[in-house]
Amino acid sequence: MRTVIITGSSRGIGLACAHRFASEGGWNIILNSRSEKDLEKAASEISSYEQTSVLPVCGDVSDKDFIKTLFQSCRSNFGSLDVLINNAGIDRFNLLQDT
């Protein structure tokens, strides 16, 4: 099986990516979010797919120490990484001219 890490995967584009990988089967999917509640819900959704392993890892990807933990979790659970989708971000709704 191949392995993908998807940051910001508890909702929106990240969750849609996770569903897409899971629908293909044959993937270890590492989900990431800062919200444990949202992450648990996403993991429950994705784990319903056949031939898919899911590992939720809660944390903030802007923290260098957490990044090390995230990749160590990947190595210890699945061995190697094939795809990284760096989707995490922060929304700031401002006026267009301020953006």
N, C-alpha and C positions, 0 to 999 in steps of 0.2 A: 504494500500500500504506500501511496505517496502522502506527504504531509504538507499542510498549509497552515500558516499563522495569519489570522485576520484581526487586525487591531480595530477597535471601535465597532465590534461586530454584534452588539446587543440590539441594534435597531438600524433602520435606514439602509443605506447602500451596503454597509458591512454585513448586516444580517441577510440581505438579498444575495450577496456573494456567497455566504455560508450555505444558503439554501441551494444555490446553483452547484457548488462543489458536491454537496451531499446528494443531490439528485443524480449526479454522475456515478456515484458509488466508488468504492476503492480509495477513499481519502480518510486520513487522520486529520481532523479539523480542530485547531486550537483557536478557541474564541477568546476575545479579550474585551474588557470594558472596565470602567471605573465603578460602575454600579453593580454590586453583587446581586441585587434583586433582578435587574434587567438581564444580567448574564445568566442567571439560573433559568429564567424563562426562555432565553434564546437556546441554551444548551438542551433544554427539554424538547424544544421544537426540532432541533437539528438531530438529536439522538433518535428520533422516530424513523429516520431513513435507514434502509438496509445497507449493509456493507460500508458503514461509516462509523468511525470512532471519534468521540468528541471529548476534548479536554478544555474546560473553562478555566481561565487564569485571570483573576481579578487584580487590577492594578493600573497605575498611571504610566503611560509610555513616555512621559516627559521626565521621568525619574530614571537616571542611568542605572541605579542599583536594581530597579524593577526589570529593566531590559535584560540584565544578566540573568535574573531569575526566570524570566519568560523563556529565554533560549536554553537555559539549563533544564527547564521542564520539558521543552521540546526534545532535547537530546536524551534525557533519561527515560522518557515515555515512548518515543518513536524513533530514536536514533539519529535521523537526519531531517533536514528541511528542504523541501523542493520549491515552495512558493511562499512569498511574503507579500501580503496585501496590507500596506501601511495606510489604513483608512481613518484612523483616529484623528479627531479634530475638535475644535471648540467653535461654537456658533456665537457670533456677536452681531446682533441685528442692529445695524446702524444705517444712517442715510447713505445712499450710494456715493455721494461726494466725499463722505468721511472714510470710505472703505479703501 
